[in-house]
Amino acid sequence: MVKQMDIARRNATQVARVLIVDDQPANVLLVHQILGGEWDTFVATTGQEALALCATALPDLILLDVNMPGLGWPADLPSTQGRPGHQ
């Protein structure tokens, strides 16, 4: 069973952070336009940028293009288990 984070129950002063990872600018722009108004979005266009943002931005959700060059999914993705506030 997949654990689901109930974002609606988050503190009203917090905005959920979404990391968009894609090497296609059109995809990044589309997702950012859809989510940018209500979510705090971060963008990475390379695997290295994505890994750096995972460590610093601590996203609540990662939208990942699994066919990105230089990023082996899922082995290269850092685990969020054990981080405060992550399930």
N, C-alpha and C positions, 0 to 999 in steps of 0.2 A: 504494500500500500504506500502511495506517495504522500509525504507530509505536505500540507498546504499552509502557507503563511497567510494569515488573514490581515491584509494591509489595511482594511477598514478599521481595525482595532488599534492601529498605531497611534501614538500620541499625535494630536492634531497639529502640533508645531513641527513635526517631522514630515518630510516628503520622501517617498520611496526613491531609492537610487537605482537606475537602470543603466547597465553597461551594454552598449550596442557594438558588436564586433562584426565587421564585414569589410571586405576589400573592394566592394562595388559602391562607388559614391552615390549612385541613384538609390540603392537600397538603404544606405545610411540616412540620406536625406528624407526619404519616405517615412521611415520608422521614427526619426527625430521629429518630423512634423506631426505625426500622429500622437506621440507620447510627450513631446516637449512642453505642452501647456500645463500638464498636471503632474508630471514626474520630473525628477532631477536626472537628466540624461548625461551620460559620458559616452564618448565615441573613441573607438580604437580601430585603426585600419590595418594593423599588422598584429601578428601573434605576440610580439614583444611588447607592443603598447598595451595589449589586453592584459598580459600578465602583470605589467607595472601598475595598471589601474586597479586590478583586482587587489593588489597589495595596499594601495593607498586610498582608493575611494571606497572600498568595502561595499560593493554593490549588493542590493537586495535581490536583484534579478539580472541574469546575463542572457542577452539574446545573441546567439552565436551562429555565424556561418560555419558549419562544420567542415566545409571544404576549403578552408583558407590555407594558402601556402605557408609553411613554417609553423603551423600550429597543429599538433597531433591531438585529436580529440578522442577520448577524454583524458588521455594520459598526461598531457601538459597543463591541464587546468588545475589550479590550486584547490585544495579542499577548504571548505568553509566550516567544516565540522569543528566544534570546539571554540569557535569565535563567539564572543558575546552577542546575543541577539540573532544568531543564525541557527536554523534547524537543519 
